[in-house]
Amino acid sequence: MDSHSELVSAYRTWILQQQLEGCTLSEDADGNVIIEGEQVRGGVNFYELDGSCVVELRLERISDGETEFFLHFELEDLERAKDLMREMATAIYDLNHKQVTRVLLCCTCGMTTTFFANKLNETAEGLGLDYEFSAVPIEQVEDCGADYAAVLLAPQVGYKRKELAEALPDTLIIELPGKVFGSYDAAGVLRIVVEAVSGNRMDGEGKTLSLKRPHDKTKVVLSVSYILREDEPTLAYRVYDHGDIALSGMLVRRRYDKGMFKDLMATLRVEGWELGQFDAIGIAVPGMADNGDIVVVHEGKEFRHSLAQEIGALSGTTVYVDNNATAAAVGCYVTQDTYENVVFHAQAIGIFEGTQGYVIQGKPLVGRGGRSGHLGCLARRFKLDMDLEEAAWRVNGMRQLVASYLTSVACTIAPEVIYVWCDLLPDMDELREEMETMLPATAVPELVGIANYEECVLMGELALCLNRLAEK
């Protein structure tokens, strides 16, 4: 038996000796490991590719088939392989012990919210989300709100947010937008709640965008978006082959390490894509991106991670790294053919720092060292009706905050259109009215609300790669 076979055998044997809570492990005729439990199912599959072994770790919920853990990696280091299996075991434990997230909906009397809560429960069940909604009148919230992860306030009682936040310090208090509450938009409420409670983004309408600008259809591009989540760092990836989507998926982990991008390469190989087939790889990341590096500033010191160089060495392919807001702006630009000057603005619930991406005369603007669009310091200069931390949770406060950001860019760059991702502000007409208190109506550009952030990012990375390849 050669050392490669010994490594595979040792890993398989070690896995079968593990005790996974609520699950049984067995080996099939091909030497793969099957995982079966009441809550989850999955397995560990082994693939022989070009003289190496790629391992697949896969776990999904039985209730709705949603992926809880998924990645491929090349079996080279037994200790890292064991660590990844332990990480999947943690996912199994978390799912077995996962409690339903309880959310309280309240208004003046509770009758309207009771009807809405029932609709939210039906929608959450249909989407496979572990959320349970109840409703009470506003005067009962202080007595029972501590038993809930979040309290959602109807617009007419939104003024109570700060008072309740002080009385219930361990509970998220969120004011619902009037447009969402008034139309019983259950999907809209769920997007708000999931983002606020877990830090995860729910896709909106899920529409796949298409390029409307001229592009080279002879290229094959891998577009990647690193999604920074609280408990599930995720790589969304898509292969565009001659302009068509040939492959799309997500690599889901419980924690980030530098090997995550290498694991993505292994996933692509299992899917039948050799890395040399890509003309370029584009990766969108949160934070600053400068000449292929991820840049982090902490306590006045700058730290760099040469991601493009690292992935380029692994893949033998040209790699580009961009800020995700820049990629989203480019995605918004290339999927329409009306505007040449485009701004994308992202504002997460509970966070007063906004992020922007810019396309000016068809060219992305990233600034010195990739610093453009990071707006946290600017917010402290705004004059709002409430403090910044409160504004980020209140509809009126968020409207003032975002309008102030957009007024600044309307006065400097003066784009023709601004795309806005902010689930707390679904009504662009109301946002426009707020901006018109600071600007003449003719100075306010077109405002377009978007729900599907990630789709814009992936499309933008494709366009950025194609543009750079054309300029070579």
Number of C-alpha atoms within 10 A of each C-alpha: 6 6 8 14 12 11 16 19 14 12 17 18 13 11 18 16 9 13 11 19 12 13 15 15 18 13 15 9 6 8 14 17 21 18 19 18 17 12 14 22 20 22 18 20 18 21 17 11 13 8 8 13 19 22 23 23 18 20 25 20 19 15 12 12 12 14 17 22 23 19 21 25 25 20 21 14 9 13 11 13 16 14 11 18 17 15 16 22 18 15 21 25 14 12 15 15 9 11 10 12 15 15 23 23 27 30 22 15 13 20 14 19 26 19 13 23 24 16 17 25 19 15 16 18 15 10 13 14 17 13 19 18 24 20 24 21 16 17 12 12 20 13 10 11 22 17 14 18 18 23 29 24 26 24 21 13 15 21 14 14 20 16 11 17 17 11 15 21 10 14 19 23 27 26 26 28 23 17 16 20 19 13 10 18 14 20 19 22 18 20 18 25 26 16 17 20 16 12 17 19 21 20 15 16 10 12 10 10 16 16 18 12 11 9 16 13 12 11 17 23 24 26 26 28 26 20 19 16 15 12 13 20 19 21 23 22 21 20 23 21 18 14 17 11 14 12 14 13 12 19 22 21 21 19 14 14 10 10 11 20 21 17 19 20 21 25 23 17 18 18 10 10 15 13 18 11 14 20 18 25 25 26 30 26 21 17 18 22 27 19 15 20 21 21 20 14 11 8 5 7 7 9 11 14 14 16 20 22 19 17 20 16 12 13 19 14 18 18 22 25 27 28 27 30 27 32 32 30 27 31 28 28 32 26 17 14 12 11 17 16 20 26 31 30 24 22 21 21 23 20 16 23 21 20 22 26 25 29 25 18 12 14 15 19 19 20 11 8 12 20 16 17 24 16 15 13 10 13 17 13 9 14 12 17 12 14 13 20 14 18 23 25 25 26 21 23 20 27 25 22 26 26 22 21 21 25 22 15 17 21 12 9 14 19 22 18 21 26 22 24 19 22 27 28 24 20 18 16 12 15 20 20 15 19 24 16 11 14 16 9 12 7 16 22 18 14 19 15 17 20 21 18 22 23 21 26 30 29 27 29 30 29 26 26 25 21 14 11 14 10 7 5
